[in-house]
């Protein structure tokens, strides 16, 4: 994420005499651009408008034998 101000500062620290506008112009002429930080985008709405699925098993997950309790979600 090096833009022209940061490049200009680095060049000055190295002893180069150059202006920030010249650095910006040279960067533009050579298609050099800083990598922009992406904005954080919220993709999940925590305020759900749909009701949760009904608890058809009544929280009884332990069964005596296989295939005793099946739960299908409604379409």
N, CA, C, O and CB atoms as a CASP TS submission, in Angstrom:
PFRMAT TS
TARGET T0000
AUTHOR 0000-0000-0000
METHOD Language model
MODEL 1
PARENT N/A
ATOM      1  N   UNK     1       0.831  -1.177   0.000  1.00  0.00           N
ATOM      2  CA  UNK     1       0.000   0.000   0.000  1.00  0.00           C
ATOM      3  C   UNK     1       0.880   1.247   0.000  1.00  0.00           C
ATOM      4  O   UNK     1       0.807   2.080   0.904  1.00  0.00           O
ATOM      5  CB  UNK     1      -0.948  -0.006   1.207  1.00  0.00           C
ATOM      6  N   UNK     2       1.700   1.354  -1.017  1.00  0.00           N
ATOM      7  CA  UNK     2       2.568   2.504  -1.154  1.00  0.00           C
ATOM      8  C   UNK     2       1.960   3.478  -2.149  1.00  0.00           C
ATOM      9  O   UNK     2       1.933   3.205  -3.349  1.00  0.00           O
ATOM     10  CB  UNK     2       3.978   2.079  -1.593  1.00  0.00           C
ATOM     11  N   UNK     3       1.482   4.594  -1.669  1.00  0.00           N
ATOM     12  CA  UNK     3       1.008   5.656  -2.533  1.00  0.00           C
ATOM     13  C   UNK     3       2.117   6.660  -2.742  1.00  0.00           C
ATOM     14  O   UNK     3       3.220   6.490  -2.224  1.00  0.00           O
ATOM     15  CB  UNK     3      -0.238   6.332  -1.947  1.00  0.00           C
ATOM     16  N   UNK     4       1.829   7.718  -3.508  1.00  0.00           N
ATOM     17  CA  UNK     4       2.863   8.693  -3.811  1.00  0.00           C
ATOM     18  C   UNK     4       3.407   9.408  -2.570  1.00  0.00           C
ATOM     19  O   UNK     4       4.607   9.683  -2.539  1.00  0.00           O
ATOM     20  CB  UNK     4       2.324   9.705  -4.775  1.00  0.00           C
ATOM     21  N   UNK     5       2.604   9.730  -1.539  1.00  0.00           N
ATOM     22  CA  UNK     5       3.190  10.364  -0.361  1.00  0.00           C
ATOM     23  C   UNK     5       4.202   9.468   0.351  1.00  0.00           C
ATOM     24  O   UNK     5       5.232   9.945   0.828  1.00  0.00           O
ATOM     25  CB  UNK     5       2.098  10.757   0.604  1.00  0.00           C
ATOM     26  N   UNK     6       3.913   8.203   0.420  1.00  0.00           N
ATOM     27  CA  UNK     6       4.818   7.293   1.119  1.00  0.00           C
ATOM     28  C   UNK     6       6.096   7.049   0.302  1.00  0.00           C
ATOM     29  O   UNK     6       7.194   6.992   0.855  1.00  0.00           O
ATOM     30  CB  UNK     6       4.108   5.957   1.409  1.00  0.00           C
ATOM     31  N   UNK     7       5.937   6.906  -1.018  1.00  0.00           N
ATOM     32  CA  UNK     7       7.106   6.772  -1.890  1.00  0.00           C
ATOM     33  C   UNK     7       7.959   8.027  -1.793  1.00  0.00           C
ATOM     34  O   UNK     7       9.184   7.943  -1.706  1.00  0.00           O
ATOM     35  CB  UNK     7       6.680   6.515  -3.359  1.00  0.00           C
ATOM     36  N   UNK     8       7.321   9.187  -1.808  1.00  0.00           N
ATOM     37  CA  UNK     8       8.033  10.467  -1.701  1.00  0.00           C
ATOM     38  C   UNK     8       8.828  10.525  -0.406  1.00  0.00           C
ATOM     39  O   UNK     8       9.987  10.941  -0.401  1.00  0.00           O
ATOM     40  CB  UNK     8       7.044  11.651  -1.770  1.00  0.00           C
ATOM     41  N   UNK     9       8.216  10.114   0.674  1.00  0.00           N
ATOM     42  CA  UNK     9       8.906  10.126   1.977  1.00  0.00           C
ATOM     43  C   UNK     9      10.113   9.186   1.956  1.00  0.00           C
ATOM     44  O   UNK     9      11.187   9.537   2.445  1.00  0.00           O
ATOM     45  CB  UNK     9       7.932   9.715   3.116  1.00  0.00           C
ATOM     46  N   UNK    10       9.933   7.998   1.389  1.00  0.00           N
ATOM     47  CA  UNK    10      11.044   7.039   1.315  1.00  0.00           C
ATOM     48  C   UNK    10      12.185   7.581   0.458  1.00  0.00           C
ATOM     49  O   UNK    10      13.355   7.414   0.802  1.00  0.00           O
ATOM     50  CB  UNK    10      10.554   5.694   0.748  1.00  0.00           C
ATOM     51  N   UNK    11      11.847   8.230  -0.658  1.00  0.00           N
ATOM     52  CA  UNK    11      12.884   8.798  -1.523  1.00  0.00           C
ATOM     53  C   UNK    11      13.643   9.917  -0.812  1.00  0.00           C
ATOM     54  O   UNK    11      14.861  10.031  -0.947  1.00  0.00           O
ATOM     55  CB  UNK    11      12.263   9.329  -2.824  1.00  0.00           C
ATOM     56  N   UNK    12      12.912  10.745  -0.049  1.00  0.00           N
ATOM     57  CA  UNK    12      13.574  11.822   0.695  1.00  0.00           C
ATOM     58  C   UNK    12      14.523  11.254   1.741  1.00  0.00           C
ATOM     59  O   UNK    12      15.620  11.775   1.939  1.00  0.00           O
ATOM     60  CB  UNK    12      12.533  12.733   1.367  1.00  0.00           C
ATOM     61  N   UNK    13      14.099  10.181   2.413  1.00  0.00           N
ATOM     62  CA  UNK    13      14.961   9.562   3.414  1.00  0.00           C
ATOM     63  C   UNK    13      16.212   8.961   2.778  1.00  0.00           C
ATOM     64  O   UNK    13      17.247   8.843   3.434  1.00  0.00           O
ATOM     65  CB  UNK    13      14.194   8.486   4.177  1.00  0.00           C
ATOM     66  N   UNK    14      16.122   8.584   1.509  1.00  0.00           N
ATOM     67  CA  UNK    14      17.274   8.040   0.789  1.00  0.00           C
ATOM     68  C   UNK    14      18.155   9.146   0.216  1.00  0.00           C
ATOM     69  O   UNK    14      19.192   8.860  -0.382  1.00  0.00           O
ATOM     70  CB  UNK    14      16.805   7.118  -0.332  1.00  0.00           C
ATOM     71  N   UNK    15      17.753  10.413   0.392  1.00  0.00           N
ATOM     72  CA  UNK    15      18.557  11.536  -0.071  1.00  0.00           C
ATOM     73  C   UNK    15      18.173  12.070  -1.437  1.00  0.00           C
ATOM     74  O   UNK    15      18.852  12.961  -1.947  1.00  0.00           O
ATOM     75  CB  UNK    15      19.971  11.141  -0.098  1.00  0.00           C
ATOM     76  N   UNK    16      17.122  11.568  -2.046  1.00  0.00           N
ATOM     77  CA  UNK    16      16.674  12.062  -3.350  1.00  0.00           C
ATOM     78  C   UNK    16      15.899  13.358  -3.165  1.00  0.00           C
ATOM     79  O   UNK    16      15.112  13.496  -2.228  1.00  0.00           O
ATOM     80  CB  UNK    16      15.801  11.005  -4.075  1.00  0.00           C
ATOM     81  N   UNK    17      16.132  14.314  -4.078  1.00  0.00           N
ATOM     82  CA  UNK    17      15.382  15.570  -4.050  1.00  0.00           C
ATOM     83  C   UNK    17      14.299  15.487  -5.109  1.00  0.00           C
ATOM     84  O   UNK    17      14.563  15.661  -6.299  1.00  0.00           O
ATOM     85  CB  UNK    17      16.315  16.810  -4.289  1.00  0.00           C
ATOM     86  N   UNK    18      13.084  15.220  -4.668  1.00  0.00           N
ATOM     87  CA  UNK    18      11.967  15.057  -5.585  1.00  0.00           C
ATOM     88  C   UNK    18      10.694  15.503  -4.869  1.00  0.00           C
ATOM     89  O   UNK    18      10.569  15.344  -3.655  1.00  0.00           O
ATOM     90  CB  UNK    18      11.850  13.578  -6.081  1.00  0.00           C
ATOM     91  N   UNK    19       9.752  16.063  -5.627  1.00  0.00           N
ATOM     92  CA  UNK    19       8.501  16.513  -5.044  1.00  0.00           C
ATOM     93  C   UNK    19       7.444  15.416  -5.092  1.00  0.00           C
ATOM     94  O   UNK    19       7.516  14.499  -5.909  1.00  0.00           O
ATOM     95  CB  UNK    19       8.001  17.755  -5.763  1.00  0.00           C
ATOM     96  N   UNK    20       6.469  15.527  -4.206  1.00  0.00           N
ATOM     97  CA  UNK    20       5.422  14.517  -4.127  1.00  0.00           C
ATOM     98  C   UNK    20       4.580  14.511  -5.403  1.00  0.00           C
ATOM     99  O   UNK    20       4.103  13.457  -5.823  1.00  0.00           O
ATOM    100  CB  UNK    20       4.530  14.764  -2.899  1.00  0.00           C
ATOM    101  N   UNK    21       4.392  15.683  -6.025  1.00  0.00           N
ATOM    102  CA  UNK    21       3.603  15.740  -7.268  1.00  0.00           C
ATOM    103  C   UNK    21       4.339  15.058  -8.418  1.00  0.00           C
ATOM    104  O   UNK    21       3.708  14.434  -9.272  1.00  0.00           O
ATOM    105  CB  UNK    21       3.288  17.202  -7.640  1.00  0.00           C
ATOM    106  N   UNK    22       5.674  15.171  -8.450  1.00  0.00           N
ATOM    107  CA  UNK    22       6.446  14.492  -9.496  1.00  0.00           C
ATOM    108  C   UNK    22       6.345  12.980  -9.328  1.00  0.00           C
ATOM    109  O   UNK    22       6.205  12.245 -10.305  1.00  0.00           O
ATOM    110  CB  UNK    22       7.928  14.937  -9.460  1.00  0.00           C
ATOM    111  N   UNK    23       6.416  12.524  -8.077  1.00  0.00           N
ATOM    112  CA  UNK    23       6.281  11.092  -7.804  1.00  0.00           C
ATOM    113  C   UNK    23       4.903  10.619  -8.250  1.00  0.00           C
ATOM    114  O   UNK    23       4.777   9.568  -8.878  1.00  0.00           O
ATOM    115  CB  UNK    23       6.501  10.788  -6.295  1.00  0.00           C
ATOM    116  N   UNK    24       3.872  11.393  -7.927  1.00  0.00           N
ATOM    117  CA  UNK    24       2.509  11.021  -8.317  1.00  0.00           C
ATOM    118  C   UNK    24       2.378  10.987  -9.836  1.00  0.00           C
ATOM    119  O   UNK    24       1.755  10.076 -10.382  1.00  0.00           O
ATOM    120  CB  UNK    24       1.483  12.005  -7.716  1.00  0.00           C
ATOM    121  N   UNK    25       2.959  11.969 -10.525  1.00  0.00           N
ATOM    122  CA  UNK    25       2.879  12.023 -11.979  1.00  0.00           C
ATOM    123  C   UNK    25       3.601  10.832 -12.603  1.00  0.00           C
ATOM    124  O   UNK    25       3.088  10.210 -13.532  1.00  0.00           O
ATOM    125  CB  UNK    25       3.472  13.337 -12.500  1.00  0.00           C
ATOM    126  N   UNK    26       4.803  10.512 -12.088  1.00  0.00           N
ATOM    127  CA  UNK    26       5.556   9.374 -12.626  1.00  0.00           C
ATOM    128  C   UNK    26       4.843   8.056 -12.356  1.00  0.00           C
ATOM    129  O   UNK    26       4.865   7.151 -13.190  1.00  0.00           O
ATOM    130  CB  UNK    26       6.962   9.336 -12.026  1.00  0.00           C
ATOM    131  N   UNK    27       4.215   7.950 -11.198  1.00  0.00           N
ATOM    132  CA  UNK    27       3.464   6.732 -10.889  1.00  0.00           C
ATOM    133  C   UNK    27       2.279   6.584 -11.844  1.00  0.00           C
ATOM    134  O   UNK    27       2.007   5.489 -12.336  1.00  0.00           O
ATOM    135  CB  UNK    27       2.974   6.751  -9.422  1.00  0.00           C
ATOM    136  N   UNK    28       1.578   7.685 -12.102  1.00  0.00           N
ATOM    137  CA  UNK    28       0.449   7.648 -13.034  1.00  0.00           C
ATOM    138  C   UNK    28       0.910   7.290 -14.445  1.00  0.00           C
ATOM    139  O   UNK    28       0.263   6.498 -15.131  1.00  0.00           O
ATOM    140  CB  UNK    28      -0.279   8.999 -13.045  1.00  0.00           C
ATOM    141  N   UNK    29       2.017   7.868 -14.872  1.00  0.00           N
ATOM    142  CA  UNK    29       2.529   7.622 -16.225  1.00  0.00           C
ATOM    143  C   UNK    29       2.930   6.161 -16.416  1.00  0.00           C
ATOM    144  O   UNK    29       2.854   5.636 -17.526  1.00  0.00           O
ATOM    145  CB  UNK    29       3.727   8.531 -16.513  1.00  0.00           C
ATOM    146  N   UNK    30       3.353   5.510 -15.347  1.00  0.00           N
ATOM    147  CA  UNK    30       3.793   4.115 -15.437  1.00  0.00           C
ATOM    148  C   UNK    30       2.749   3.133 -14.902  1.00  0.00           C
ATOM    149  O   UNK    30       3.057   1.968 -14.651  1.00  0.00           O
ATOM    150  CB  UNK    30       5.095   3.935 -14.678  1.00  0.00           C
ATOM    151  N   UNK    31       1.520   3.608 -14.729  1.00  0.00           N
ATOM    152  CA  UNK    31       0.409   2.773 -14.238  1.00  0.00           C
ATOM    153  C   UNK    31       0.742   2.075 -12.927  1.00  0.00           C
ATOM    154  O   UNK    31       0.447   0.894 -12.749  1.00  0.00           O
ATOM    155  CB  UNK    31       0.035   1.731 -15.282  1.00  0.00           C
ATOM    156  N   UNK    32       1.363   2.820 -12.009  1.00  0.00           N
ATOM    157  CA  UNK    32       1.665   2.294 -10.677  1.00  0.00           C
ATOM    158  C   UNK    32       0.664   2.905  -9.712  1.00  0.00           C
ATOM    159  O   UNK    32       0.561   4.127  -9.604  1.00  0.00           O
ATOM    160  CB  UNK    32       3.148   2.610 -10.243  1.00  0.00           C
ATOM    161  N   UNK    33      -0.065   2.059  -9.019  1.00  0.00           N
ATOM    162  CA  UNK    33      -1.076   2.545  -8.077  1.00  0.00           C
ATOM    163  C   UNK    33      -0.965   1.761  -6.782  1.00  0.00           C
ATOM    164  O   UNK    33      -0.576   0.593  -6.772  1.00  0.00           O
ATOM    165  CB  UNK    33      -2.506   2.422  -8.672  1.00  0.00           C
ATOM    166  N   UNK    34      -1.309   2.416  -5.710  1.00  0.00           N
ATOM    167  CA  UNK    34      -1.286   1.722  -4.425  1.00  0.00           C
ATOM    168  C   UNK    34      -2.456   0.748  -4.361  1.00  0.00           C
ATOM    169  O   UNK    34      -3.483   0.946  -5.011  1.00  0.00           O
ATOM    170  CB  UNK    34      -1.343   2.731  -3.244  1.00  0.00           C
ATOM    171  N   UNK    35      -2.288  -0.280  -3.588  1.00  0.00           N
ATOM    172  CA  UNK    35      -3.337  -1.265  -3.401  1.00  0.00           C
ATOM    173  C   UNK    35      -4.263  -0.739  -2.307  1.00  0.00           C
ATOM    174  O   UNK    35      -3.846  -0.540  -1.167  1.00  0.00           O
ATOM    175  CB  UNK    35      -2.747  -2.678  -3.033  1.00  0.00           C
ATOM    176  N   UNK    36      -5.505  -0.521  -2.666  1.00  0.00           N
ATOM    177  CA  UNK    36      -6.457   0.058  -1.724  1.00  0.00           C
ATOM    178  C   UNK    36      -6.990  -1.016  -0.783  1.00  0.00           C
ATOM    179  O   UNK    36      -7.262  -2.145  -1.194  1.00  0.00           O
ATOM    180  CB  UNK    36      -7.617   0.738  -2.475  1.00  0.00           C
ATOM    181  N   UNK    37      -7.133  -0.646   0.477  1.00  0.00           N
ATOM    182  CA  UNK    37      -7.718  -1.564   1.448  1.00  0.00           C
ATOM    183  C   UNK    37      -9.207  -1.698   1.163  1.00  0.00           C
ATOM    184  O   UNK    37      -9.889  -0.710   0.894  1.00  0.00           O
ATOM    185  CB  UNK    37      -7.473  -1.073   2.904  1.00  0.00           C
ATOM    186  N   UNK    38      -9.698  -2.920   1.225  1.00  0.00           N
ATOM    187  CA  UNK    38     -11.121  -3.142   0.960  1.00  0.00           C
ATOM    188  C   UNK    38     -11.955  -2.780   2.179  1.00  0.00           C
ATOM    189  O   UNK    38     -11.546  -2.978   3.323  1.00  0.00           O
ATOM    190  CB  UNK    38     -11.378  -4.602   0.557  1.00  0.00           C
ATOM    191  N   UNK    39     -13.122  -2.251   1.901  1.00  0.00           N
ATOM    192  CA  UNK    39     -14.055  -1.907   2.960  1.00  0.00           C
ATOM    193  C   UNK    39     -14.687  -3.184   3.487  1.00  0.00           C
ATOM    194  O   UNK    39     -15.006  -4.085   2.711  1.00  0.00           O
ATOM    195  CB  UNK    39     -15.137  -0.918   2.457  1.00  0.00           C
ATOM    196  N   UNK    40     -14.871  -3.270   4.802  1.00  0.00           N
ATOM    197  CA  UNK    40     -15.511  -4.427   5.409  1.00  0.00           C
ATOM    198  C   UNK    40     -16.987  -4.430   5.026  1.00  0.00           C
ATOM    199  O   UNK    40     -17.689  -3.441   5.237  1.00  0.00           O
ATOM    200  CB  UNK    40     -15.337  -4.417   6.955  1.00  0.00           C
ATOM    201  N   UNK    41     -17.451  -5.530   4.470  1.00  0.00           N
ATOM    202  CA  UNK    41     -18.833  -5.644   4.019  1.00  0.00           C
ATOM    203  C   UNK    41     -19.540  -6.687   4.879  1.00  0.00           C
ATOM    204  O   UNK    41     -19.069  -7.817   5.005  1.00  0.00           O
ATOM    205  CB  UNK    41     -18.905  -6.021   2.505  1.00  0.00           C
ATOM    206  N   UNK    42     -20.655  -6.311   5.459  1.00  0.00           N
ATOM    207  CA  UNK    42     -21.442  -7.239   6.257  1.00  0.00           C
ATOM    208  C   UNK    42     -22.286  -8.073   5.311  1.00  0.00           C
ATOM    209  O   UNK    42     -23.076  -7.533   4.537  1.00  0.00           O
ATOM    210  CB  UNK    42     -22.333  -6.489   7.295  1.00  0.00           C
ATOM    211  N   UNK    43     -22.119  -9.396   5.369  1.00  0.00           N
ATOM    212  CA  UNK    43     -22.844 -10.269   4.448  1.00  0.00           C
ATOM    213  C   UNK    43     -23.979 -11.031   5.119  1.00  0.00           C
ATOM    214  O   UNK    43     -24.778 -11.674   4.439  1.00  0.00           O
ATOM    215  CB  UNK    43     -21.891 -11.247   3.818  1.00  0.00           C
ATOM    216  N   UNK    44     -24.060 -10.967   6.427  1.00  0.00           N
ATOM    217  CA  UNK    44     -25.095 -11.701   7.145  1.00  0.00           C
ATOM    218  C   UNK    44     -25.943 -10.727   7.952  1.00  0.00           C
ATOM    219  O   UNK    44     -25.416  -9.861   8.651  1.00  0.00           O
ATOM    220  CB  UNK    44     -24.471 -12.776   8.067  1.00  0.00           C
ATOM    221  N   UNK    45     -27.242 -10.873   7.851  1.00  0.00           N
ATOM    222  CA  UNK    45     -28.147 -10.048   8.631  1.00  0.00           C
ATOM    223  C   UNK    45     -28.484 -10.814   9.906  1.00  0.00           C
ATOM    224  O   UNK    45     -29.140 -11.854   9.855  1.00  0.00           O
ATOM    225  CB  UNK    45     -29.440  -9.684   7.819  1.00  0.00           C
ATOM    226  N   UNK    46     -28.034 -10.298  11.048  1.00  0.00           N
ATOM    227  CA  UNK    46     -28.262 -11.006  12.302  1.00  0.00           C
ATOM    228  C   UNK    46     -29.692 -10.833  12.802  1.00  0.00           C
ATOM    229  O   UNK    46     -30.123 -11.558  13.698  1.00  0.00           O
ATOM    230  CB  UNK    46     -27.286 -10.523  13.357  1.00  0.00           C
ATOM    231  N   UNK    47     -30.420  -9.898  12.243  1.00  0.00           N
ATOM    232  CA  UNK    47     -31.820  -9.704  12.636  1.00  0.00           C
ATOM    233  C   UNK    47     -32.692 -10.535  11.701  1.00  0.00           C
ATOM    234  O   UNK    47     -33.295 -10.016  10.762  1.00  0.00           O
ATOM    235  CB  UNK    47     -32.229  -8.182  12.589  1.00  0.00           C
ATOM    236  N   UNK    48     -32.742 -11.810  11.974  1.00  0.00           N
ATOM    237  CA  UNK    48     -33.475 -12.724  11.101  1.00  0.00           C
ATOM    238  C   UNK    48     -34.965 -12.425  11.133  1.00  0.00           C
ATOM    239  O   UNK    48     -35.544 -12.196  12.195  1.00  0.00           O
ATOM    240  CB  UNK    48     -33.220 -14.177  11.509  1.00  0.00           C
ATOM    241  N   UNK    49     -35.567 -12.432   9.970  1.00  0.00           N
ATOM    242  CA  UNK    49     -37.002 -12.181   9.883  1.00  0.00           C
ATOM    243  C   UNK    49     -37.785 -13.489   9.849  1.00  0.00           C
ATOM    244  O   UNK    49     -39.002 -13.488  10.034  1.00  0.00           O
ATOM    245  CB  UNK    49     -37.322 -11.343   8.645  1.00  0.00           C
ATOM    246  N   UNK    50     -37.093 -14.607   9.611  1.00  0.00           N
ATOM    247  CA  UNK    50     -37.770 -15.896   9.550  1.00  0.00           C
ATOM    248  C   UNK    50     -37.748 -16.560  10.927  1.00  0.00           C
ATOM    249  O   UNK    50     -36.809 -16.382  11.702  1.00  0.00           O
ATOM    250  CB  UNK    50     -37.109 -16.811   8.493  1.00  0.00           C
ATOM    251  N   UNK    51     -38.781 -17.317  11.209  1.00  0.00           N
ATOM    252  CA  UNK    51     -38.856 -18.070  12.450  1.00  0.00           C
ATOM    253  C   UNK    51     -37.930 -19.283  12.361  1.00  0.00           C
ATOM    254  O   UNK    51     -37.761 -19.841  11.276  1.00  0.00           O
ATOM    255  CB  UNK    51     -40.315 -18.508  12.744  1.00  0.00           C
ATOM    256  N   UNK    52     -37.327 -19.704  13.474  1.00  0.00           N
ATOM    257  CA  UNK    52     -36.516 -20.923  13.413  1.00  0.00           C
ATOM    258  C   UNK    52     -37.394 -22.142  13.160  1.00  0.00           C
ATOM    259  O   UNK    52     -38.604 -22.111  13.380  1.00  0.00           O
ATOM    260  CB  UNK    52     -35.717 -21.106  14.714  1.00  0.00           C
ATOM    261  N   UNK    53     -36.765 -23.211  12.697  1.00  0.00           N
ATOM    262  CA  UNK    53     -37.509 -24.444  12.422  1.00  0.00           C
ATOM    263  C   UNK    53     -38.089 -24.993  13.722  1.00  0.00           C
ATOM    264  O   UNK    53     -37.471 -24.849  14.777  1.00  0.00           O
ATOM    265  CB  UNK    53     -36.595 -25.506  11.742  1.00  0.00           C
ATOM    266  N   UNK    54     -39.252 -25.612  13.666  1.00  0.00           N
ATOM    267  CA  UNK    54     -39.853 -26.149  14.886  1.00  0.00           C
ATOM    268  C   UNK    54     -39.026 -27.310  15.446  1.00  0.00           C
ATOM    269  O   UNK    54     -38.394 -28.054  14.696  1.00  0.00           O
ATOM    270  CB  UNK    54     -41.291 -26.610  14.611  1.00  0.00           C
ATOM    271  N   UNK    55     -39.040 -27.452  16.768  1.00  0.00           N
ATOM    272  CA  UNK    55     -38.294 -28.517  17.438  1.00  0.00           C
ATOM    273  C   UNK    55     -39.154 -29.770  17.470  1.00  0.00           C
ATOM    274  O   UNK    55     -39.862 -30.031  18.442  1.00  0.00           O
ATOM    275  CB  UNK    55     -37.874 -28.095  18.879  1.00  0.00           C
ATOM    276  N   UNK    56     -39.079 -30.545  16.383  1.00  0.00           N
ATOM    277  CA  UNK    56     -39.935 -31.726  16.257  1.00  0.00           C
ATOM    278  C   UNK    56     -39.494 -32.862  17.189  1.00  0.00           C
ATOM    279  O   UNK    56     -40.308 -33.714  17.543  1.00  0.00           O
ATOM    280  CB  UNK    56     -39.935 -32.216  14.811  1.00  0.00           C
ATOM    281  N   UNK    57     -38.235 -32.883  17.584  1.00  0.00           N
ATOM    282  CA  UNK    57     -37.747 -33.946  18.471  1.00  0.00           C
ATOM    283  C   UNK    57     -37.878 -33.558  19.953  1.00  0.00           C
ATOM    284  O   UNK    57     -37.566 -34.366  20.827  1.00  0.00           O
ATOM    285  CB  UNK    57     -36.282 -34.271  18.145  1.00  0.00           C
ATOM    286  N   UNK    58     -38.315 -32.385  20.228  1.00  0.00           N
ATOM    287  CA  UNK    58     -38.480 -31.885  21.610  1.00  0.00           C
ATOM    288  C   UNK    58     -37.184 -32.062  22.408  1.00  0.00           C
ATOM    289  O   UNK    58     -37.209 -32.399  23.592  1.00  0.00           O
ATOM    290  CB  UNK    58     -39.649 -32.626  22.324  1.00  0.00           C
ATOM    291  N   UNK    59     -36.045 -31.824  21.730  1.00  0.00           N
ATOM    292  CA  UNK    59     -34.706 -31.876  22.331  1.00  0.00           C
ATOM    293  C   UNK    59     -34.337 -33.270  22.836  1.00  0.00           C
ATOM    294  O   UNK    59     -33.420 -33.401  23.647  1.00  0.00           O
ATOM    295  CB  UNK    59     -34.618 -30.886  23.477  1.00  0.00           C
ATOM    296  N   UNK    60     -35.023 -34.305  22.380  1.00  0.00           N
ATOM    297  CA  UNK    60     -34.700 -35.680  22.766  1.00  0.00           C
ATOM    298  C   UNK    60     -33.838 -36.292  21.659  1.00  0.00           C
ATOM    299  O   UNK    60     -34.353 -36.842  20.685  1.00  0.00           O
ATOM    300  CB  UNK    60     -36.007 -36.532  23.007  1.00  0.00           C
ATOM    301  N   UNK    61     -32.525 -36.186  21.826  1.00  0.00           N
ATOM    302  CA  UNK    61     -31.609 -36.641  20.799  1.00  0.00           C
ATOM    303  C   UNK    61     -31.134 -38.069  21.027  1.00  0.00           C
ATOM    304  O   UNK    61     -30.596 -38.687  20.108  1.00  0.00           O
ATOM    305  CB  UNK    61     -30.432 -35.722  20.728  1.00  0.00           C
ATOM    306  N   UNK    62     -31.315 -38.595  22.202  1.00  0.00           N
ATOM    307  CA  UNK    62     -30.890 -39.960  22.498  1.00  0.00           C
ATOM    308  C   UNK    62     -32.035 -40.908  22.171  1.00  0.00           C
ATOM    309  O   UNK    62     -33.140 -40.762  22.694  1.00  0.00           O
ATOM    310  CB  UNK    62     -30.453 -40.106  23.990  1.00  0.00           C
ATOM    311  N   UNK    63     -31.771 -41.868  21.314  1.00  0.00           N
ATOM    312  CA  UNK    63     -32.788 -42.855  20.933  1.00  0.00           C
ATOM    313  C   UNK    63     -32.266 -44.252  21.248  1.00  0.00           C
ATOM    314  O   UNK    63     -31.058 -44.470  21.332  1.00  0.00           O
ATOM    315  CB  UNK    63     -33.158 -42.732  19.419  1.00  0.00           C
ATOM    316  N   UNK    64     -33.198 -45.199  21.423  1.00  0.00           N
ATOM    317  CA  UNK    64     -32.814 -46.562  21.781  1.00  0.00           C
ATOM    318  C   UNK    64     -32.232 -47.334  20.606  1.00  0.00           C
ATOM    319  O   UNK    64     -31.335 -48.158  20.779  1.00  0.00           O
ATOM    320  CB  UNK    64     -34.004 -47.302  22.331  1.00  0.00           C
ATOM    321  N   UNK    65     -32.748 -47.063  19.405  1.00  0.00           N
ATOM    322  CA  UNK    65     -32.303 -47.817  18.233  1.00  0.00           C
ATOM    323  C   UNK    65     -32.195 -46.868  17.034  1.00  0.00           C
ATOM    324  O   UNK    65     -32.782 -45.786  17.041  1.00  0.00           O
ATOM    325  CB  UNK    65     -33.284 -48.996  17.923  1.00  0.00           C
ATOM    326  N   UNK    66     -31.452 -47.272  16.018  1.00  0.00           N
ATOM    327  CA  UNK    66     -31.324 -46.425  14.828  1.00  0.00           C
ATOM    328  C   UNK    66     -32.654 -46.272  14.102  1.00  0.00           C
ATOM    329  O   UNK    66     -33.537 -47.119  14.232  1.00  0.00           O
ATOM    330  CB  UNK    66     -30.279 -47.003  13.878  1.00  0.00           C
ATOM    331  N   UNK    67     -32.795 -45.224  13.359  1.00  0.00           N
ATOM    332  CA  UNK    67     -33.969 -44.917  12.529  1.00  0.00           C
ATOM    333  C   UNK    67     -35.260 -44.772  13.327  1.00  0.00           C
ATOM    334  O   UNK    67     -36.341 -45.004  12.787  1.00  0.00           O
ATOM    335  CB  UNK    67     -34.152 -45.992  11.495  1.00  0.00           C
ATOM    336  N   UNK    68     -35.172 -44.399  14.580  1.00  0.00           N
ATOM    337  CA  UNK    68     -36.379 -44.193  15.370  1.00  0.00           C
ATOM    338  C   UNK    68     -36.929 -42.776  15.156  1.00  0.00           C
ATOM    339  O   UNK    68     -38.139 -42.586  15.027  1.00  0.00           O
ATOM    340  CB  UNK    68     -36.090 -44.438  16.865  1.00  0.00           C
ATOM    341  N   UNK    69     -36.034 -41.793  15.119  1.00  0.00           N
ATOM    342  CA  UNK    69     -36.482 -40.409  14.999  1.00  0.00           C
ATOM    343  C   UNK    69     -35.878 -39.771  13.745  1.00  0.00           C
ATOM    344  O   UNK    69     -34.662 -39.752  13.555  1.00  0.00           O
ATOM    345  CB  UNK    69     -36.097 -39.600  16.262  1.00  0.00           C
ATOM    346  N   UNK    70     -36.758 -39.256  12.909  1.00  0.00           N
ATOM    347  CA  UNK    70     -36.327 -38.537  11.723  1.00  0.00           C
ATOM    348  C   UNK    70     -36.950 -37.162  11.773  1.00  0.00           C
ATOM    349  O   UNK    70     -38.097 -37.000  12.191  1.00  0.00           O
ATOM    350  CB  UNK    70     -36.716 -39.291  10.417  1.00  0.00           C
ATOM    351  N   UNK    71     -36.205 -36.195  11.353  1.00  0.00           N
ATOM    352  CA  UNK    71     -36.726 -34.820  11.305  1.00  0.00           C
ATOM    353  C   UNK    71     -36.411 -34.226   9.953  1.00  0.00           C
ATOM    354  O   UNK    71     -35.245 -34.148   9.564  1.00  0.00           O
ATOM    355  CB  UNK    71     -36.125 -33.942  12.442  1.00  0.00           C
ATOM    356  N   UNK    72     -37.425 -33.811   9.237  1.00  0.00           N
ATOM    357  CA  UNK    72     -37.242 -33.176   7.946  1.00  0.00           C
ATOM    358  C   UNK    72     -37.621 -31.726   8.067  1.00  0.00           C
ATOM    359  O   UNK    72     -38.619 -31.378   8.698  1.00  0.00           O
ATOM    360  CB  UNK    72     -38.069 -33.871   6.854  1.00  0.00           C
ATOM    361  N   UNK    73     -36.816 -30.881   7.455  1.00  0.00           N
ATOM    362  CA  UNK    73     -37.130 -29.440   7.493  1.00  0.00           C
ATOM    363  C   UNK    73     -38.185 -29.165   6.437  1.00  0.00           C
ATOM    364  O   UNK    73     -38.126 -29.709   5.335  1.00  0.00           O
ATOM    365  CB  UNK    73     -35.844 -28.553   7.250  1.00  0.00           C
ATOM    366  N   UNK    74     -39.147 -28.324   6.773  1.00  0.00           N
ATOM    367  CA  UNK    74     -40.205 -28.003   5.798  1.00  0.00           C
ATOM    368  C   UNK    74     -39.623 -27.232   4.638  1.00  0.00           C
ATOM    369  O   UNK    74     -38.614 -26.546   4.802  1.00  0.00           O
ATOM    370  CB  UNK    74     -41.341 -27.190   6.456  1.00  0.00           C
ATOM    371  N   UNK    75     -40.241 -27.328   3.447  1.00  0.00           N
ATOM    372  CA  UNK    75     -39.707 -26.625   2.251  1.00  0.00           C
ATOM    373  C   UNK    75     -39.799 -25.128   2.369  1.00  0.00           C
ATOM    374  O   UNK    75     -39.395 -24.411   1.453  1.00  0.00           O
ATOM    375  CB  UNK    75     -40.445 -27.062   1.006  1.00  0.00           C
TER
END
